[in-house]
Amino acid sequence: MALKRIKKGLYEQAFDDLKEPAALGYKSAQYTLAFMFLKGQYLEQSIKLGMGWLGVAKEAGVENWSAQYDAFYSAATAQQKQQIDETVSLYITQFGVKAQNMTCRRSTTPRRTFGEVKIDCTKHDGSVTQHDIQTIE
């Protein structure tokens, strides 16, 4: 649903669709949220926050996501890299697979839409802390 809203330019509604699943550790939501921050779609554009979300989404092991992260990271300044490292570390402790009792893997179900990657995530029993999503640096 969120991707359809983004394609239609309905960024606020897309953010509303994404914020809870991203906070709960769902990797596709985290990946999509990353680009909303990087592009400034509804949210204030932020390399730091966007890369934080992309960094935690990388836990899914999707090669393309890691390659995108690495390309953006290599283009960052030393100061930006320090901020990115701190943000990724924080987000992994808050929204990562261990913090949210998740396991995620690339789906074996074929996708009809070109370019989309489907990640199947399973939430396990146990208590987790749900953190609010920071929207401003």
TORPA-4810 file (N, C-alpha, C, O; in nm, 3 decimals):
<nodes>
NODE_1_0.082_-0.119_0.000_0.000_0.000_0.000_0.087_0.126_0.000_0.059_0.220_-0.074_M
NODE_2_0.191_0.127_0.082_0.275_0.246_0.093_0.343_0.277_-0.040_0.353_0.394_-0.079_A
NODE_3_0.391_0.174_-0.111_0.458_0.198_-0.239_0.362_0.259_-0.341_0.402_0.346_-0.419_L
NODE_4_0.238_0.214_-0.342_0.139_0.271_-0.433_0.115_0.418_-0.400_0.101_0.501_-0.489_K
NODE_5_0.112_0.449_-0.271_0.090_0.588_-0.230_0.210_0.675_-0.267_0.193_0.789_-0.309_R
NODE_6_0.330_0.621_-0.253_0.449_0.697_-0.292_0.446_0.726_-0.441_0.474_0.838_-0.484_I
NODE_7_0.411_0.625_-0.521_0.405_0.643_-0.666_0.301_0.748_-0.705_0.315_0.814_-0.808_K
NODE_8_0.197_0.764_-0.623_0.094_0.865_-0.648_0.128_0.999_-0.584_0.052_1.095_-0.599_K
NODE_9_0.241_1.007_-0.513_0.280_1.131_-0.447_0.211_1.154_-0.314_0.214_1.266_-0.262_G
NODE_10_0.149_1.052_-0.260_0.077_1.063_-0.132_0.173_1.027_-0.018_0.156_0.926_0.049_L
NODE_11_0.273_1.113_0.002_0.383_1.081_0.092_0.343_1.078_0.239_0.392_0.994_0.314_Y
NODE_12_0.255_1.167_0.280_0.214_1.167_0.421_0.143_1.037_0.456_0.170_0.977_0.560_E
NODE_13_0.052_0.993_0.369_-0.019_0.868_0.393_0.078_0.749_0.389_0.065_0.655_0.467_Q
NODE_14_0.175_0.754_0.298_0.275_0.647_0.290_0.355_0.641_0.420_0.380_0.532_0.472_A
NODE_15_0.395_0.757_0.472_0.468_0.759_0.598_0.384_0.698_0.710_0.434_0.619_0.790_F
NODE_16_0.256_0.734_0.714_0.167_0.677_0.816_0.158_0.525_0.804_0.148_0.455_0.905_D
NODE_17_0.161_0.474_0.681_0.158_0.329_0.659_0.288_0.261_0.702_0.287_0.146_0.745_D
NODE_18_0.400_0.333_0.691_0.533_0.274_0.711_0.586_0.283_0.853_0.664_0.197_0.896_L
NODE_19_0.547_0.386_0.928_0.617_0.413_1.054_0.604_0.300_1.155_0.701_0.266_1.222_K
NODE_20_0.486_0.241_1.169_0.472_0.132_1.267_0.548_0.007_1.225_0.624_-0.047_1.305_E
NODE_21_0.528_-0.044_1.101_0.605_-0.163_1.065_0.757_-0.140_1.067_0.832_-0.231_1.101_P
NODE_22_0.802_-0.021_1.030_0.946_0.008_1.036_0.995_0.001_1.180_1.100_-0.057_1.207_A
NODE_23_0.920_0.059_1.272_0.958_0.059_1.413_0.955_-0.083_1.471_1.028_-0.113_1.565_A
NODE_24_0.872_-0.169_1.415_0.861_-0.308_1.463_0.965_-0.400_1.400_0.970_-0.519_1.432_L
NODE_25_1.048_-0.347_1.309_1.157_-0.425_1.253_1.136_-0.480_1.114_1.220_-0.556_1.065_G
NODE_26_1.027_-0.444_1.047_1.001_-0.496_0.913_1.091_-0.426_0.812_1.083_-0.304_0.794_Y
NODE_27_1.175_-0.505_0.745_1.284_-0.452_0.664_1.237_-0.376_0.540_1.296_-0.273_0.508_K
NODE_28_1.135_-0.422_0.471_1.088_-0.351_0.353_1.037_-0.212_0.389_1.059_-0.116_0.316_S
NODE_29_0.969_-0.202_0.503_0.921_-0.071_0.550_1.039_0.018_0.585_1.037_0.138_0.555_A
NODE_30_1.141_-0.038_0.648_1.260_0.041_0.683_1.330_0.091_0.558_1.374_0.206_0.552_Q
NODE_31_1.341_0.005_0.458_1.407_0.043_0.333_1.331_0.157_0.264_1.391_0.254_0.219_Y
NODE_32_1.200_0.144_0.256_1.119_0.247_0.190_1.126_0.378_0.268_1.137_0.485_0.208_T
NODE_33_1.120_0.370_0.399_1.131_0.488_0.484_1.267_0.557_0.465_1.276_0.679_0.465_L
NODE_34_1.371_0.477_0.448_1.505_0.533_0.424_1.504_0.628_0.306_1.558_0.739_0.313_A
NODE_35_1.442_0.586_0.197_1.442_0.670_0.078_1.347_0.789_0.090_1.368_0.890_0.024_F
NODE_36_1.245_0.778_0.172_1.161_0.896_0.197_1.244_1.004_0.266_1.230_1.122_0.235_M
NODE_37_1.330_0.964_0.361_1.420_1.061_0.425_1.525_1.112_0.327_1.550_1.232_0.321_F
NODE_38_1.586_1.022_0.252_1.693_1.063_0.160_1.642_1.158_0.052_1.714_1.247_0.008_L
NODE_39_1.517_1.137_0.008_1.459_1.221_-0.098_1.380_1.340_-0.043_1.345_1.430_-0.120_K
NODE_40_1.351_1.341_0.086_1.270_1.448_0.143_1.124_1.439_0.102_1.061_1.541_0.075_G
NODE_41_1.071_1.319_0.097_0.931_1.297_0.061_0.846_1.300_0.188_0.847_1.204_0.265_Q
NODE_42_0.773_1.408_0.208_0.693_1.440_0.326_0.781_1.476_0.444_0.751_1.570_0.516_Y
NODE_43_0.889_1.403_0.465_0.980_1.426_0.577_1.089_1.524_0.534_1.119_1.537_0.415_L
NODE_44_1.147_1.593_0.633_1.261_1.679_0.602_1.375_1.591_0.551_1.408_1.490_0.613_E
NODE_45_1.434_1.631_0.438_1.542_1.551_0.381_1.656_1.538_0.481_1.700_1.637_0.540_Q
NODE_46_1.704_1.416_0.499_1.810_1.390_0.596_1.894_1.271_0.552_1.845_1.158_0.545_S
NODE_47_2.020_1.298_0.522_2.113_1.189_0.491_2.132_1.102_0.614_2.132_0.979_0.605_I
NODE_48_2.149_1.166_0.730_2.175_1.093_0.854_2.062_0.996_0.886_2.087_0.878_0.910_K
NODE_49_1.939_1.043_0.887_1.826_0.957_0.922_1.796_0.855_0.812_1.765_0.739_0.840_L
NODE_50_1.807_0.898_0.687_1.785_0.805_0.575_1.885_0.692_0.575_1.850_0.575_0.556_G
NODE_51_2.012_0.726_0.596_2.116_0.623_0.601_2.101_0.536_0.725_2.137_0.418_0.723_M
NODE_52_2.049_0.593_0.833_2.022_0.512_0.952_1.922_0.402_0.921_1.941_0.287_0.959_G
NODE_53_1.814_0.439_0.851_1.713_0.339_0.814_1.766_0.241_0.712_1.738_0.122_0.720_W
NODE_54_1.842_0.290_0.615_1.899_0.200_0.515_1.997_0.103_0.580_2.005_-0.014_0.543_L
NODE_55_2.072_0.153_0.678_2.167_0.068_0.750_2.101_-0.044_0.827_2.151_-0.156_0.828_G
NODE_56_1.990_-0.015_0.892_1.920_-0.121_0.967_1.844_-0.213_0.871_1.830_-0.332_0.900_V
NODE_57_1.796_-0.161_0.760_1.728_-0.245_0.660_1.825_-0.347_0.599_1.783_-0.454_0.556_A
NODE_58_1.954_-0.312_0.594_2.055_-0.402_0.538_2.062_-0.535_0.610_2.114_-0.633_0.555_K
NODE_59_2.011_-0.541_0.732_2.011_-0.669_0.805_1.940_-0.779_0.726_1.963_-0.897_0.751_E
NODE_60_1.854_-0.741_0.633_1.781_-0.839_0.553_1.873_-0.915_0.457_1.835_-1.021_0.407_A
NODE_61_1.991_-0.862_0.432_2.086_-0.931_0.345_2.058_-0.917_0.196_2.105_-0.999_0.117_G
NODE_62_1.983_-0.815_0.157_1.955_-0.792_0.015_2.077_-0.722_-0.047_2.114_-0.612_-0.005_V
NODE_63_2.137_-0.785_-0.146_2.261_-0.734_-0.203_2.246_-0.591_-0.256_2.333_-0.507_-0.234_E
NODE_64_2.137_-0.565_-0.326_2.115_-0.433_-0.384_2.106_-0.325_-0.275_2.157_-0.215_-0.294_N
NODE_65_2.042_-0.356_-0.164_2.030_-0.260_-0.055_2.167_-0.230_0.004_2.199_-0.115_0.033_W
NODE_66_2.247_-0.334_0.022_2.383_-0.315_0.075_2.468_-0.235_-0.022_2.546_-0.149_0.020_S
NODE_67_2.454_-0.262_-0.151_2.531_-0.188_-0.252_2.491_-0.041_-0.253_2.577_0.046_-0.264_A
NODE_68_2.362_-0.013_-0.240_2.317_0.126_-0.234_2.374_0.195_-0.111_2.425_0.307_-0.119_Q
NODE_69_2.366_0.129_0.003_2.420_0.185_0.127_2.569_0.214_0.109_2.615_0.323_0.142_Y
NODE_70_2.643_0.117_0.058_2.788_0.134_0.043_2.822_0.249_-0.051_2.916_0.324_-0.026_D
NODE_71_2.745_0.264_-0.160_2.770_0.372_-0.255_2.744_0.508_-0.190_2.825_0.600_-0.205_A
NODE_72_2.633_0.521_-0.120_2.602_0.647_-0.052_2.705_0.677_0.056_2.750_0.790_0.071_F
NODE_73_2.741_0.574_0.131_2.836_0.590_0.242_2.972_0.636_0.190_3.035_0.723_0.249_Y
NODE_74_3.017_0.577_0.081_3.150_0.613_0.029_3.153_0.756_-0.022_3.260_0.817_-0.028_S
NODE_75_3.037_0.811_-0.058_3.031_0.950_-0.105_3.017_1.050_0.009_3.028_1.171_-0.014_A
NODE_76_2.994_1.003_0.130_2.973_1.091_0.245_3.105_1.149_0.294_3.212_1.091_0.275_A
NODE_77_3.095_1.265_0.359_3.213_1.326_0.422_3.247_1.248_0.549_3.167_1.168_0.596_T
NODE_78_3.365_1.273_0.604_3.406_1.207_0.728_3.307_1.237_0.841_3.274_1.149_0.919_A
NODE_79_3.262_1.363_0.849_3.166_1.401_0.953_3.033_1.328_0.933_2.973_1.278_1.028_Q
NODE_80_2.986_1.322_0.808_2.862_1.251_0.779_2.875_1.103_0.814_2.782_1.043_0.869_Q
NODE_81_2.990_1.044_0.781_3.011_0.902_0.811_3.002_0.876_0.961_2.946_0.775_1.003_K
NODE_82_3.057_0.966_1.040_3.049_0.949_1.186_2.903_0.954_1.232_2.861_0.871_1.312_Q
NODE_83_2.826_1.051_1.180_2.685_1.061_1.216_2.606_0.939_1.168_2.520_0.888_1.239_Q
NODE_84_2.637_0.893_1.048_2.569_0.775_0.993_2.598_0.653_1.080_2.507_0.578_1.115_I
NODE_85_2.726_0.634_1.114_2.764_0.519_1.197_2.689_0.520_1.330_2.639_0.416_1.375_D
NODE_86_2.681_0.637_1.393_2.611_0.649_1.521_2.463_0.619_1.506_2.403_0.550_1.589_E
NODE_87_2.403_0.670_1.398_2.259_0.651_1.376_2.229_0.505_1.344_2.133_0.449_1.397_T
NODE_88_2.309_0.443_1.258_2.287_0.302_1.225_2.299_0.216_1.351_2.217_0.127_1.373_V
NODE_89_2.399_0.243_1.432_2.418_0.167_1.555_2.297_0.181_1.648_2.248_0.083_1.703_S
NODE_90_2.249_0.305_1.664_2.131_0.330_1.747_2.009_0.258_1.690_1.935_0.192_1.764_L
NODE_91_1.987_0.271_1.560_1.868_0.211_1.498_1.871_0.058_1.507_1.767_-0.005_1.524_Y
NODE_92_1.990_-0.001_1.496_1.999_-0.146_1.510_1.961_-0.188_1.653_1.895_-0.290_1.672_I
NODE_93_2.002_-0.109_1.752_1.965_-0.143_1.891_1.816_-0.120_1.917_1.759_-0.184_2.005_T
NODE_94_1.753_-0.030_1.841_1.610_-0.002_1.862_1.520_-0.081_1.767_1.418_-0.136_1.809_Q
NODE_95_1.559_-0.087_1.640_1.469_-0.139_1.536_1.523_-0.262_1.463_1.462_-0.309_1.367_F
NODE_96_1.636_-0.314_1.507_1.699_-0.428_1.441_1.628_-0.559_1.470_1.537_-0.566_1.552_G
NODE_97_1.673_-0.664_1.401_1.607_-0.794_1.416_1.616_-0.848_1.558_1.519_-0.904_1.608_V
NODE_98_1.729_-0.833_1.623_1.742_-0.882_1.761_1.656_-0.800_1.856_1.588_-0.856_1.942_K
NODE_99_1.659_-0.668_1.841_1.583_-0.581_1.931_1.433_-0.605_1.919_1.360_-0.592_2.017_A
NODE_100_1.388_-0.641_1.799_1.244_-0.659_1.776_1.203_-0.806_1.765_1.092_-0.836_1.722_Q
NODE_101_1.291_-0.898_1.804_1.262_-1.042_1.800_1.209_-1.086_1.663_1.103_-1.147_1.653_N
NODE_102_1.286_-1.054_1.560_1.246_-1.082_1.422_1.346_-1.174_1.355_1.464_-1.177_1.391_M
NODE_103_1.298_-1.247_1.258_1.386_-1.307_1.159_1.331_-1.263_1.024_1.210_-1.262_1.001_T
NODE_104_1.421_-1.228_0.935_1.381_-1.181_0.803_1.465_-1.250_0.697_1.584_-1.278_0.718_C
NODE_105_1.402_-1.278_0.584_1.474_-1.337_0.472_1.405_-1.293_0.344_1.288_-1.254_0.343_R
NODE_106_1.480_-1.301_0.236_1.423_-1.267_0.107_1.314_-1.369_0.073_1.334_-1.489_0.091_R
NODE_107_1.203_-1.322_0.025_1.090_-1.408_-0.005_1.122_-1.502_-0.121_1.194_-1.465_-0.214_S
NODE_108_1.067_-1.622_-0.114_1.078_-1.715_-0.226_0.959_-1.701_-0.319_0.955_-1.762_-0.426_T
NODE_109_0.861_-1.621_-0.280_0.744_-1.596_-0.362_0.781_-1.497_-0.472_0.835_-1.390_-0.442_T
NODE_110_0.754_-1.530_-0.598_0.790_-1.437_-0.705_0.710_-1.307_-0.696_0.594_-1.306_-0.656_P
NODE_111_0.776_-1.198_-0.736_0.709_-1.068_-0.738_0.673_-1.035_-0.882_0.748_-1.066_-0.974_R
NODE_112_0.559_-0.974_-0.901_0.517_-0.935_-1.035_0.572_-0.800_-1.075_0.593_-0.773_-1.193_R
NODE_113_0.594_-0.714_-0.978_0.640_-0.578_-1.007_0.791_-0.577_-1.019_0.860_-0.619_-0.926_T
NODE_114_0.842_-0.531_-1.130_0.986_-0.526_-1.152_1.051_-0.434_-1.051_1.002_-0.324_-1.023_F
NODE_115_1.162_-0.478_-0.996_1.241_-0.392_-0.909_1.207_-0.399_-0.762_1.284_-0.350_-0.679_G
NODE_116_1.095_-0.458_-0.727_1.060_-0.467_-0.585_1.117_-0.595_-0.526_1.116_-0.700_-0.590_E
NODE_117_1.166_-0.584_-0.406_1.218_-0.699_-0.334_1.123_-0.727_-0.220_1.089_-0.636_-0.143_V
NODE_118_1.079_-0.850_-0.209_0.989_-0.885_-0.099_1.071_-0.956_0.008_1.143_-1.052_-0.019_K
NODE_119_1.058_-0.908_0.131_1.125_-0.966_0.245_1.019_-1.021_0.339_0.928_-0.950_0.381_I
NODE_120_1.032_-1.149_0.371_0.941_-1.210_0.468_1.004_-1.199_0.606_1.115_-1.247_0.629_D
NODE_121_0.933_-1.134_0.697_0.980_-1.121_0.835_0.882_-1.191_0.928_0.761_-1.186_0.908_C
NODE_122_0.937_-1.258_1.027_0.856_-1.327_1.127_0.886_-1.268_1.263_1.001_-1.260_1.306_T
NODE_123_0.780_-1.227_1.331_0.792_-1.173_1.466_0.780_-1.290_1.563_0.690_-1.372_1.551_K
NODE_124_0.873_-1.298_1.658_0.873_-1.407_1.755_0.817_-1.359_1.888_0.813_-1.239_1.916_H
NODE_125_0.773_-1.454_1.969_0.720_-1.420_2.101_0.828_-1.356_2.187_0.947_-1.381_2.170_D
NODE_126_0.783_-1.276_2.278_0.876_-1.209_2.369_0.847_-1.060_2.370_0.792_-1.005_2.275_G
NODE_127_0.885_-0.999_2.478_0.857_-0.856_2.490_0.965_-0.776_2.416_1.083_-0.811_2.418_S
NODE_128_0.921_-0.670_2.354_1.012_-0.578_2.286_0.972_-0.436_2.324_0.859_-0.412_2.366_V
NODE_129_1.064_-0.346_2.311_1.035_-0.206_2.335_1.009_-0.140_2.201_1.091_-0.147_2.110_T
NODE_130_0.893_-0.076_2.189_0.865_-0.004_2.067_0.912_0.139_2.084_0.872_0.209_2.178_Q
NODE_131_0.998_0.183_1.993_1.054_0.317_1.997_0.983_0.405_1.895_0.939_0.358_1.790_H
NODE_132_0.974_0.533_1.927_0.919_0.629_1.832_1.021_0.654_1.723_1.142_0.641_1.744_D
NODE_133_0.972_0.690_1.607_1.058_0.721_1.494_1.093_0.869_1.497_1.005_0.954_1.502_I
NODE_134_1.221_0.897_1.495_1.270_1.036_1.490_1.249_1.087_1.348_1.292_1.023_1.252_Q
NODE_135_1.183_1.202_1.334_1.157_1.255_1.200_1.238_1.380_1.170_1.240_1.426_1.056_T
NODE_136_1.305_1.435_1.270_1.387_1.556_1.252_1.521_1.532_1.319_1.527_1.479_1.430_I
NODE_137_1.629_1.572_1.251_1.764_1.555_1.309_1.778_1.631_1.438_1.885_1.627_1.499_E
</nodes>
